[in-house]
Amino acid sequence: MKLEGEPTLNQIDDYNNNESKEKRNIVRWVVIGLIIISAIYSIVKYRYSTVDDYIGTPENPGINTAKR
């Protein structure tokens, strides 16, 4: 079903590998930027998220994992 005034795929500028060099570069920079941001986020999350191995509270000491 084609609506009146709706362009076909061949009439769209970016269809079938016809995009401009500027648009292609913008997409590349966006992808590279997202990869860099996610790498920085992963490094920060890995370095500053420490897990406490102690299980329990002062009232209920929990499991003693120290070797005797």
C-alpha positions as a printed Julia matrix, in Angstrom:
68×3 Matrix{Float64}:
  0.0     0.0    0.0
  1.6     3.25  -1.15
  0.42    6.46   0.41
  0.09    9.52  -1.77
  3.29   11.57  -1.78
  5.32    8.85  -0.07
  8.74    8.42  -1.72
  9.92    5.05  -2.97
 13.18    3.57  -1.69
 15.03    4.58  -4.85
 13.97    8.21  -4.32
 15.54    8.35  -0.85
 19.06    9.82  -0.95
 20.59    7.31   1.49
 19.2     4.13  -0.06
 21.37    1.49  -1.74
 24.8     2.81  -0.67
 24.13    6.34  -1.94
 24.7     8.16   1.35
 26.95   11.19   1.4
 30.5    11.04   2.71
 29.57   13.46   5.48
 26.77   11.23   6.78
 29.04    8.18   6.62
 31.71    9.99   8.66
 29.15   11.12  11.24
 27.99    7.53  11.72
 31.61    6.39  12.11
 32.35    9.06  14.73
 29.18    8.23  16.66
 30.1     4.53  16.75
 33.71    5.28  17.75
 32.48    7.69  20.44
 30.09    5.13  21.87
 32.84    2.5   21.99
 35.17    4.91  23.81
 32.49    5.96  26.29
 31.57    2.34  27.02
 35.25    1.43  27.51
 35.71    4.3   29.98
 32.54    3.3   31.81
 33.68   -0.33  32.01
 37.11    0.63  33.35
 35.65    2.95  35.99
 33.07    0.37  37.04
 35.72   -2.34  37.3
 38.22   -0.25  39.27
 35.85    1.41  41.74
 33.33   -1.32  42.48
 34.81   -3.37  45.27
 32.96   -6.27  46.76
 33.12   -6.92  50.48
 33.71  -10.62  51.08
 32.42  -10.5   54.66
 29.11  -12.27  55.13
 27.15  -11.28  58.21
 26.72   -8.5   60.72
 28.27   -7.84  64.17
 25.19   -9.42  65.81
 25.18  -12.46  63.49
 28.77  -13.03  62.44
 27.92  -15.33  59.56
 30.53  -17.57  58.0
 34.16  -17.33  59.03
 36.21  -17.71  55.86
 39.61  -17.32  57.56
 41.8   -20.42  57.52
 42.97  -21.71  60.91
